[in-house]
Amino acid sequence: MKRAITAGLNIWKNRGVLWPFAMLAGVAVCTVRKIPRGLIVEPSQGCTGGCTGCELPKKPAVLSSKQLRKWLESSPANPVTIHFSGKHSDPLASPEIEELTKTARKSCSMLSISTIGLGLVSPLEELPVDRWIFSIPAATEVSWLKLRGNNRFNEALRAIRAVRKKSRAMVEVVLTIWKTSSGDAEVFHQLEEKENWQHTRVVFGRFDPEGNHFERLENIALDHRDCPYTLENETLTLRHTPAGCPLKGYLFLDATGTLRPCPFTGDESPCEDEPERRSWDKAKLWAELKEKRSFSACRWCP
Ligand code: SF4
């Protein structure tokens, strides 16, 4: 809640005095038309991480700003928030990221981007987003190297510094705990003080059997006492299954231009390919299925 309020105050300052009214009007329209208020968008299937052992698609799909515009124009209501994120990919790998940002910003009240920060080149620090989320997989060079097979830890730190220097957006740094970085939380907090990061979080890596490298079983921090997963009869399970869906207020548009219930469901779950009103109407029916955690990916969703 504190993060949301801080983000809201920062956006208000940057977007102008009428912003809260526009945002509340957007929430009201989404509620009345029964459309989720958030859209997570995957700009590209490409990645800038270059991890050893990660198999990316040979020709990564790239979402064009034209495709995004078609989806937004066919929706019964503009989303209140649009969040650029990857699914085993990174938004900064998209050659269209600047155009996508312009298109998205016009259609929502809050625009955020989640990235590892690698591959950030000028003038991307000044992308007109309201919030940057840097998601780093380790807080030391040693654990980064062990997990990723390369050492780009300092490159990520430089990217965070560059954005904090040039952007007026809120900047948050998130440490994702994997097996090799399971002891990194304390160092991360030391880094937070040293770098004067204002907004930080520590989260656990999520298991995803489709993961190209990171999200596989061998990288999950099973030995950490707070890890949400455990192994039962050699099968990975959640220690506690939460009620409902953590992304109930969101839909996911992937880099191929397909609308899905969330970033974790695949082709075995419902999806829509055509940017038209009918697709959004069908997507409304996913809300109940999400809340009941009906999809196969839900069994690993902490
Ligand atoms: S995997 Fe299931 S519970 Fe998790 S975000 Fe997706 S729909 Fe919701």
Residues whose N, C-alpha, C, O or C-beta is under 5 A from the ligand:
A	BS01	SF4	G244 C245 P246 L247 P261 C262 F264 K290 R293 A297 C298 C301
